[in-house]
Structures are given as structure tokens and as C-alpha cells.
Amino acid sequence: MKKNQEQGFTLIELIVTLAILGIILSIAVPGYMHIQERALERAMDANCQMLKELIVHVQATKNPTRYYEANEADGNTSSEEHDASLSGIIEDEIELLNGSGDADNTTTWGFTNPYSDKDGIVNWHSVSLVKNDPFKNRGVMLSNASALNPAGGLSLASAKEGAAGMVVGYFNESTHHIMIYWINREGEASSKQIDLDMSQYY
């Protein structure tokens, strides 16, 4: 009777094989995660650029804040140009671009948050982004609140929970600038920020 000469792996061989696999995974996985994260960041940068282009386009075509005086007190026609307040400009943009009423918690607006795959926008005045907020991780958040700033004001600090990947646009009433940026996984403003000078419309 012949003895079976086939043998399995020894314990040492198995340990060495697992160790090699562990080393390969420890090198490959972080690299893959980094590539994936960079792809998400590029998607967020593209969302910011899209929001910028939409706002610029609407302002260029609508020019809603400019008006002319019809007549002077002496009866002569005036060509003097004035600008109305930009208060509410963010909401005006949303109403126009969405083609319906004011922004709300469920309005779909073509933006997708790559971190959550949720689309639509959140109007800062309609919902507070706090823990367990059902509307967190939407695509875009818009606000006139100057407290919502890239440095991380009180409002942004309270919005960190579940705000990753969200594009933020806010109008600073003191500088007449619209700031656009996105929030990273740590709840902080992205390093790339778009500063739209809207003072020409003011």
C-alpha cells in the first residue's frame, strides 16, 4: 500500500504567506483610499464651480438689483443708476435656478453630494444641520448668515455632524461677497474657496 506523499502547508509557510499578504494590503489599501478621496474632492470642487457659474449667469442675465431714476426734481430725465440691496440674493438665485418657489429642505437642484449620494439643497433658514438631522448630507447648503464662515463660525461648528461633502454658499452682507466652499470629513471648510465679488450689483 502506497503512502500519500501530498502534504499541506506547514504552519511556518502559512504564517509567512499571511504576513506577506498583510504587508501588501497595508501598502495598497491606503493608496487606494487616497485615490478615492481625491476623486471625491475633485467632484466637490466641480460642484463649487457649477454653483459659481450658475450664480454669475443668473446675475448677468437677470441683473435684478439695478434701476434708474425716472426724473429729477427739476423735470429733467436722469441717467443716474442705483442699486437695490442684495439682501436675500441667495434665495433669489435658488428660486430662479430651480424654477419654482423658495428653497426648502426637499428641493432638488441637480447637485449630488458624493459622500452621501444625496441630491438637492438645504436652505440654512429652513433647517439646522444638527446631529440626527434627517436632511444632512444634502448637496448644497445656502445661507445669508455671515456667521457661517470658512473659518468655522458658530453655525458651521454646529453643522459639522453630517455636513461632509456639502457645498456651502453664503452672502456676506458687510463685504458684498458670496463665498463658496465645501465641507470636508472633519467638518471644516475646504482649502479651495471661491470668492465672488458681488459689489457691482450693490
C-alpha positions in Angstrom: 0.0 0.0 0.0 1.4 3.4 -1.1 1.6 6.3 1.3 0.1 9.6 0.2 3.0 11.8 -0.5 0.9 15.0 -0.8 1.4 17.4 2.1 -0.3 20.7 3.0 1.3 24.0 4.0 3.3 23.9 7.2 2.4 26.4 9.9 5.5 28.4 9.2 4.7 28.7 5.5 1.1 29.8 6.3 2.3 32.5 8.7 4.9 33.8 6.2 2.2 33.9 3.5 -0.3 35.7 5.7 2.5 38.2 6.7 3.3 38.9 3.1 -0.4 39.4 2.3 -0.7 41.8 5.3 2.2 43.9 4.1 0.8 44.1 0.6 -2.6 45.1 1.9 -1.1 47.7 4.3 0.6 49.4 1.3 -2.2 49.0 -1.3 -5.3 49.9 0.7 -4.2 53.4 1.9 -3.1 54.2 -1.6 -6.5 53.2 -3.0 -8.3 55.2 -0.2 -6.2 58.2 -1.1 -7.1 57.9 -4.8 -10.7 57.5 -3.9 -10.7 60.6 -1.6 -9.0 62.7 -4.2 -11.7 61.7 -6.7 -14.4 62.8 -4.2 -12.6 66.1 -3.6 -12.5 66.8 -7.4 -16.2 66.2 -7.5 -16.8 68.7 -4.7 -14.5 71.3 -6.5 -16.7 70.7 -9.6 -19.9 71.3 -7.6 -18.4 74.6 -6.3 -17.5 75.7 -9.8 -21.0 74.8 -11.0 -22.6 76.9 -8.3 -20.4 79.8 -9.1 -21.2 79.6 -12.8 -24.9 79.4 -12.1 -24.9 82.5 -9.8 -22.8 84.5 -12.3 -25.0 83.5 -15.2 -28.2 84.5 -13.4 -26.8 87.8 -12.2 -25.5 88.6 -15.7 -28.9 87.8 -17.4 -31.3 89.0 -14.7 -29.3 91.9 -13.2 -32.2 92.3 -10.7 -30.8 95.0 -8.4 -30.2 97.8 -10.9 -32.7 100.6 -11.6 -32.7 104.1 -12.9 -34.3 107.3 -11.6 -37.0 108.4 -14.0 -37.0 112.1 -13.4 -35.2 114.7 -11.4 -37.0 117.3 -9.2 -36.4 119.9 -11.9 -38.2 117.8 -14.5 -35.1 116.7 -16.4 -34.6 113.0 -17.2 -31.9 111.4 -15.0 -29.5 108.7 -16.1 -28.3 108.1 -12.6 -28.1 104.4 -11.8 -28.8 103.0 -8.3 -28.6 99.5 -6.8 -31.1 97.8 -4.6 -30.0 95.8 -1.6 -28.6 92.3 -2.1 -30.4 91.0 0.9 -31.9 87.7 0.1 -29.7 87.2 -3.0 -29.0 83.5 -2.3 -32.7 82.7 -2.0 -33.3 84.7 -5.3 -30.8 82.6 -7.1 -32.3 79.4 -5.9 -35.8 80.4 -6.8 -34.7 81.3 -10.4 -32.5 78.4 -11.0 -34.9 75.9 -9.6 -37.8 77.3 -11.5 -40.2 77.1 -8.5 -40.6 78.7 -5.1 -38.1 79.5 -2.5 -35.5 76.9 -1.5 -36.7 74.3 1.1 -35.5 71.1 2.7 -36.5 68.9 -0.2 -35.9 70.9 -3.3 -33.9 69.0 -5.9 -31.4 71.2 -7.7 -29.1 68.9 -9.7 -26.2 68.7 -7.2 -25.2 65.4 -5.7 -23.1 65.0 -2.5 -20.5 62.3 -3.4 -20.1 61.5 0.3 -23.8 60.6 0.7 -25.1 60.3 -2.9 -28.0 62.6 -1.8 -29.0 65.4 -4.1 -31.0 68.6 -3.5 -30.3 71.6 -1.4 -30.8 72.8 2.1 -31.7 76.4 2.9 -30.0 77.4 6.1 -33.0 79.3 7.2 -35.2 76.2 6.8 -33.3 73.6 8.7 -30.5 73.5 11.2 -27.8 70.9 10.5 -27.5 69.2 13.8 -27.0 65.7 15.0 -29.6 63.2 13.6 -30.9 65.9 11.2 -32.8 64.0 8.5 -31.7 66.4 5.9 -27.9 66.2 6.5 -25.5 65.4 3.7 -27.6 67.2 1.0 -25.8 68.5 -2.0 -25.8 72.3 -1.3 -26.4 74.5 1.7 -27.1 78.2 1.1 -27.3 81.0 3.6 -27.2 84.7 4.1 -25.8 84.2 7.6 -22.4 85.9 7.8 -21.7 83.7 10.9 -21.4 80.8 8.5 -17.8 81.5 7.5 -14.9 79.4 6.2 -13.0 79.9 9.5 -15.7 77.9 11.2 -18.1 80.2 13.0 -20.7 79.1 15.5 -23.2 78.0 12.8 -20.6 75.9 10.9 -19.4 74.3 14.1 -22.9 73.1 14.9 -23.3 71.8 11.4 -20.2 69.6 11.4 -22.2 66.5 12.3 -23.3 65.1 8.9 -22.3 68.0 6.8 -19.3 66.3 5.0 -19.3 66.9 1.3 -21.9 69.7 1.3 -21.3 72.8 -0.8 -21.8 76.0 1.2 -22.7 79.3 -0.4 -23.2 82.3 1.8 -23.6 86.0 1.2 -21.5 88.3 3.5 -23.6 91.5 3.8 -20.7 93.6 5.0 -18.4 92.8 2.1 -21.0 92.0 -0.5 -19.1 88.8 -1.4 -20.5 85.4 -1.9 -18.2 82.7 -0.6 -18.5 79.2 -2.0 -16.7 76.2 -0.5 -17.4 72.6 0.6 -17.1 70.9 3.9 -14.6 68.0 4.4 -15.0 64.9 6.6 -13.6 66.8 9.6 -16.4 69.4 9.3 -14.0 72.1 8.1 -14.1 74.3 5.1 -12.1 73.1 2.1 -8.9 74.8 1.3 -10.1 75.8 -2.2 -12.7 78.5 -1.8 -14.4 80.7 -4.4 -14.9 84.3 -3.6 -17.5 86.1 -5.8 -17.3 89.8 -5.6 -21.0 91.0 -6.0 -20.3 94.6 -5.1 -21.0 95.6 -8.7 -24.6 94.6 -8.1 -24.9 96.5 -4.8 
